[in-house]
Amino acid sequence: MNAMLRLLAAVCIALALVVPAAAQTQPAVKPIRGDTPIPETNPADIYRMERHDRVLPRGFEKQPPVIPHNIKGYQITKNVNMCMSCHSRKVAKETGATPVGQSHYMDRDDNKLANVSARRYFCLQCHVPQFDADPLVANTFQPAAGQASKGRP
């Protein structure tokens, strides 16, 4: 009986040592960027902002428009949204900025709100600045026939 317990204990110990070692030798997931290392610093400052004297066309219907101006230093927190100082419905005509879309003033049940919906408050979740930079990953996207932006800015 003692011999059986010792043998069982030895098998358990051997498995405990072998199984983690086997798990570590499994191939890692290959990232899209391939072998390109992630740099320690972000060289984003080397890219120029795209021209901001025109509204850029959208690549597909319902695409959030890109931000055609520099947003460096803009603060968007739960208490402050600097984008709204120019783009809110109340001041957009005065500032000449594109007003925030009507959909941003609706809650999930399509009720109209006086202020921007909490789910649309953080602009950079969908909108990005347009930079003069090469894509990080190859992209062959083409809009489906009839599904292009139809000239919408």
N, C-alpha and C positions, 0 to 999 in steps of 0.2 A: 504494500500500500504506500509506504514512504517512497519507494522507488518510483512509483507511478506519479506521485505528486512532484517529485524532483524533476522527472522527465517532462511533465506538463509545464512546470515553472521554467525550465530551460528552453522549451519550445516557445513559450510566450515572450521570454526575454529576447530570444533570437529574432522573432517576428517584429518586436518593437524596435530593434536596431536596423533590420533590413527594409521594412516598409517605408520609413521616412527617406531613406537613401534612394530607394527606387522612385519615389515621388519627385525628388529633386532632379532626377535625370530626364524627366519628360521634356519634350521640346517646348520652348517658350512661344507665346503668341508673337507672330511677326508684325510689327507696326507698319502702317501705311508709309511712313517716311523712310522705311528701309533701314539702312545702316547709318543714316545721317544722324549725328548726335544732337541732343538738345543743348543749345548754348547756355552758358551761365547767365549771360546778360541778353537783353532784348534789343536788337539793333533797329527797332521800329523807327527811330528818329531819322534814319537815313532815307526813308521813303518820302516823296513829295506828296502833298495833298493834290488830288485831281482838281482841275479847274472848277471853281465854284460860281462862275458867272452864268451857269446854265443848269437846268434840271436834267439829270441823267436818266435815260430811258430804262425801263425795267425789262428784265430778261424773260419774265413770264407773268401771267395774270395772277393777281393777289400777292405778288412779291412785295415785301415792305420796301419803300424807297430807301436808297442809300443816302447818307448824310453828306451833302456836298460842301461841307466846310469843316475846318479844324475844330475838334472838341477837346483838345488838350486842356486840362485844368477844369473842365466842366464837372460840377458836383451833382451827383444823383444819389441821394440817400433817402431814407424813409421820411425825412423831414424837409428836404430840399430837392427840387428838380429844376436845374438851370435851363433845361430845354424849354420848359413851359413859360419862362420869362419872355420868350419871343413867339413861341408856337401855339400858345393857348388861344382858344377862340376869341377871348376878350381883347387880346393885344396884337394878334397876327396882322390885321389890316394896318395898324400903326407902324409895326416894325417891318412890314414887307415880307415876313416869313411865311412859309407854307403852313396853313393851320392844321392842327392835329385832326385826323379823320374822325367822322361821326361815330365810327365803330368804337373808338377809344372812350367815348362817353356813354357806353352801354354796359350794363352788368351782364352776367351769364344768362339771365332770363330775358334779355333784350329790353330792360327797363332803362329809360333815359336818366342820366345822372347830371348834376350840375357841374361836377368836376370829373377829371379823368379817372376812369375805373382803376382800382388797385391792381387788377391783373394786366393793365396796359401802362402802368406808371413808370416802369423801368425800361426806358426807350431802347437801351443797348441790348436787350434780350432779342430784338428782331432787327433793329436798324444798325447799320455799321457805316463808318466813314469810308469814303471812296479814296483809295490810295493808288498811286502810280507804282504798282508792284507786280511782279510776276506771281502767278499762283504757286502755292506751296506744294500742291498735289496736282498732277495732270487732270484736266477736266475736258470732256468732250460733249458737255451738255448742249443740246439743241432743243428749242421749244417745239412741241408737237405742232403739226400743221393747224393753223387757225387758233393756236393758243398763245401766240406771242403777246406782247404787252399792248398791241393794237394802238401803238403810238402814244400810250399813256406815259407821262413822265413819272 
